[in-house]
């Protein structure tokens, strides 16, 4: 995988999947712009890269949509072009529908769906003008199936599939690849940082993510898919089998989900 001289912009790059994608792209020779809310964390990630001077940290809250457009313009102005946008910023959920404030639903959609949409629309004109580019969106198994405690999260991830499937069809003959990743359990702090019903973080409650795929392994698999310009890739363990159950025996899956303890 040679990404030498490729310019990549990753949102949600201060930890977890985004952090390890940054390391993987940097090791493969890419020039990487990284964004997240916490500047100190971005600087830590930058310092851990093999060529820190080729990493551009740009603090960003993806729900500040005007700022997203500004950062997109900064990335393109700094490097002169953009090869790959990775829409990775996201937040999960751990609360029942009946216990979830509407403000939490709004926040999850604002980050996980609209944040990706506005970043994509900010770079799309440049990619169309260039005649090349890749737009990557980080979905989830929850983007294919619904389980307890994930209502707004699943809704936002389902929405990503609708939006990016449409975009892929529109730009397929204009040199732009659109790739959706559908990860299963990845060993990150996503569950710890998940929003509960009142908006507070979930904390250190046990989670299936704890035993998930290491994020550095995920990143290597992801880069191979990006290099091959795939269109949709499922990465994970046994939990990804639920996607195929949904496709072929949805009635059985619905019954199973009602009985399984979801964490």
C-alpha positions in Angstrom: 0.0 0.0 0.0 1.7 3.1 -1.2 0.0 6.4 -0.4 3.1 8.5 -1.0 2.2 12.1 -1.9 -1.5 11.4 -1.3 -3.3 14.0 0.8 -5.8 12.6 3.4 -8.1 14.5 5.7 -9.4 12.5 8.7 -12.1 13.7 11.1 -12.4 12.2 14.6 -8.6 11.6 14.5 -7.7 12.2 18.2 -8.3 8.6 19.3 -9.6 5.1 18.4 -10.0 4.3 14.7 -9.2 7.8 13.6 -5.9 7.9 15.5 -4.8 4.5 14.1 -5.9 5.4 10.6 -3.6 8.5 10.9 -0.6 6.3 11.9 -1.3 3.8 9.1 -1.6 6.5 6.4 1.5 8.3 7.7 3.5 5.1 7.6 2.3 4.5 4.1 3.7 7.9 3.0 0.6 10.0 3.0 0.3 13.7 4.1 -2.4 13.7 6.6 -4.7 16.6 7.9 -6.3 15.5 11.2 -9.3 17.0 12.9 -11.0 16.5 16.3 -12.3 18.7 19.1 -9.3 18.3 21.4 -6.2 20.1 20.1 -3.9 18.5 22.7 -4.9 15.0 21.6 -4.3 16.0 17.9 -0.8 17.2 18.8 -0.1 13.9 20.6 -1.2 12.0 17.5 0.9 14.2 15.3 4.0 13.7 17.5 3.6 9.9 17.3 3.7 9.9 13.5 6.9 9.0 11.7 7.1 12.4 9.9 5.2 14.9 12.2 5.9 17.8 9.8 3.7 16.2 7.2 0.7 16.0 9.7 -1.5 19.0 9.8 -3.6 19.3 13.0 -6.8 21.3 12.6 -9.1 21.4 15.7 -12.7 21.0 14.7 -16.1 20.2 16.1 -18.0 18.7 13.2 -21.3 20.1 14.5 -19.9 23.6 13.8 -20.8 23.4 10.2 -19.3 26.7 9.2 -16.0 25.7 10.8 -16.1 22.4 8.9 -16.2 24.4 5.6 -13.3 26.6 6.8 -11.2 23.6 7.7 -11.9 21.9 4.4 -10.7 25.0 2.6 -7.6 25.2 4.8 -6.6 21.6 4.0 -7.0 22.2 0.2 -5.2 25.5 0.3 -2.3 24.0 2.4 -1.7 21.0 0.2 -3.1 22.2 -3.1 -5.3 19.1 -3.6 -7.1 16.4 -1.7 -7.1 12.7 -2.4 -9.1 11.2 0.4 -11.6 12.4 3.0 -12.3 10.0 5.9 -15.5 10.9 7.7 -14.7 9.2 11.0 -16.0 11.6 13.7 -18.7 10.0 15.7 -20.3 9.2 19.0 -22.2 6.2 20.2 -25.2 5.7 22.4 -26.3 3.5 25.4 -29.9 4.3 26.3 -33.4 3.0 25.7 -35.7 5.1 23.5 -38.0 5.8 26.5 -35.1 7.2 28.5 -33.4 9.3 25.8 -33.8 13.1 25.7 -34.6 14.4 22.3 -31.5 16.6 22.6 -29.5 13.4 22.6 -31.1 12.2 19.4 -30.3 15.6 17.8 -26.7 15.5 18.9 -26.1 12.0 17.6 -27.6 12.9 14.2 -25.6 16.2 14.2 -22.3 14.4 14.7 -22.7 11.1 13.0 -24.7 12.1 10.0 -24.7 15.8 9.3 -21.0 16.1 10.3 -20.2 13.7 7.5 -22.5 15.3 5.0 -21.2 18.8 5.5 -17.5 17.7 5.3 -18.3 15.8 2.1 -20.1 18.7 0.5 -17.2 21.0 1.5 -14.6 18.9 -0.5 -16.8 17.6 -3.3 -16.4 20.6 -5.6 -12.6 20.3 -5.4 -12.7 16.6 -6.1 -15.0 17.1 -9.1 -12.7 19.8 -10.5 -9.7 17.5 -10.0 -11.4 14.6 -11.5 -10.2 12.3 -8.8 -10.8 11.6 -5.1 -12.1 9.2 -2.5 -14.8 9.9 0.1 -14.8 7.4 3.0 -17.6 7.2 5.6 -17.3 5.2 8.8 -20.6 3.4 9.5 -21.2 0.5 11.8 -23.0 -2.9 12.0 -25.7 -0.6 13.6 -26.0 1.0 10.2 -27.5 -2.3 8.9 -29.4 -3.6 11.9 -31.1 -2.1 15.0 -30.6 -3.3 18.5 -31.7 -2.0 21.9 -29.9 1.0 23.4 -28.8 2.3 19.9 -31.9 4.0 18.5 -30.4 7.4 17.4 -27.0 5.9 16.7 -28.4 3.3 14.4 -30.6 5.9 12.8 -27.7 8.1 12.0 -25.6 5.2 10.7 -28.5 3.9 8.5 -28.7 7.5 7.1 -25.1 7.4 6.1 -25.8 4.4 3.9 -28.6 6.1 2.2 -26.7 9.3 1.5 -23.4 7.8 0.4 -25.1 5.1 -1.8 -26.8 8.0 -3.6 -23.6 10.0 -3.9 -21.7 7.0 -5.2 -24.2 6.5 -8.0 -24.0 10.2 -8.9 -20.2 10.5 -9.1 -19.1 7.0 -10.2 -18.3 8.2 -13.7 -16.4 11.3 -12.5 -13.3 9.7 -11.0 -14.6 9.7 -7.4 -14.8 6.6 -5.3 -17.2 6.4 -2.4 -16.5 3.8 0.3 -18.5 2.8 3.3 -16.9 0.9 6.2 -19.2 -1.2 8.4 -17.1 -2.1 11.4 -18.2 -4.5 14.1 -16.6 -4.4 17.6 -13.3 -2.4 17.6 -11.4 -2.1 20.9 -11.7 1.7 21.4 -13.2 4.0 23.9 -16.4 4.4 21.8 -18.6 2.7 24.5 -17.0 4.6 27.3 -17.7 7.9 25.5 -21.2 6.9 24.4 -24.1 9.2 25.3 -26.6 8.0 27.8 -30.2 9.2 27.9 -29.5 12.5 29.6 -26.4 13.2 27.5 -23.8 12.2 30.0 -21.0 9.7 29.0 -21.5 6.0 29.6 -18.2 5.7 31.5 -16.5 2.4 32.2 -19.4 0.1 32.0 -18.4 -3.3 30.5 -18.8 -3.4 26.7 -18.4 -6.0 23.9 -16.0 -3.4 22.3 -13.5 -4.2 25.0 -12.8 -7.6 23.3 -13.1 -6.3 19.8 -10.5 -6.1 17.0 -7.5 -3.9 17.9 -7.8 -0.6 16.1 -4.3 -0.9 14.5 -5.4 -4.1 12.8 -8.6 -2.5 11.7 -6.6 0.4 10.2 -4.4 -1.9 8.1 -7.5 -3.7 6.8 -9.1 -0.3 6.0 -6.1 1.0 4.1 -6.1 -2.1 1.9 -9.8 -1.5 1.1 -9.1 2.2 0.3 -6.1 1.3 -1.9 -8.4 -1.1 -3.8 -11.1 1.5 -4.1 -13.7 -0.8 -2.7 -17.3 0.5 -2.3 -18.5 -1.2 1.0 -16.5 -3.2 3.4 -17.5 -5.1 6.6 -14.7 -5.5 9.1 -15.0 -7.2 12.5 -15.6 -10.5 14.2 -18.6 -12.8 14.8 -20.9 -9.9 15.3 -20.8 -9.0 11.6 -22.7 -12.2 10.9 -25.8 -10.4 12.0 -25.7 -8.4 8.7 -26.1 -11.6 6.7 -28.8 -12.8 9.0 -30.6 -9.5 8.4 -30.3 -10.1 4.7 -31.4 -13.7 4.5 -33.5 -14.5 7.6 -34.6 -11.1 9.0 -37.4 -12.6 11.1 -35.0 -14.9 12.9 -32.6 -12.0 13.6 -35.4 -9.8 15.0 -36.3 -12.6 17.5 -32.6 -13.1 18.5 -32.0 -9.4 19.1 -34.8 -9.3 21.6 -33.1 -12.0 23.7 -29.5 -11.0 23.4 -27.9 -8.7 26.1 -26.5 -5.8 24.2 -23.6 -3.7 25.7 
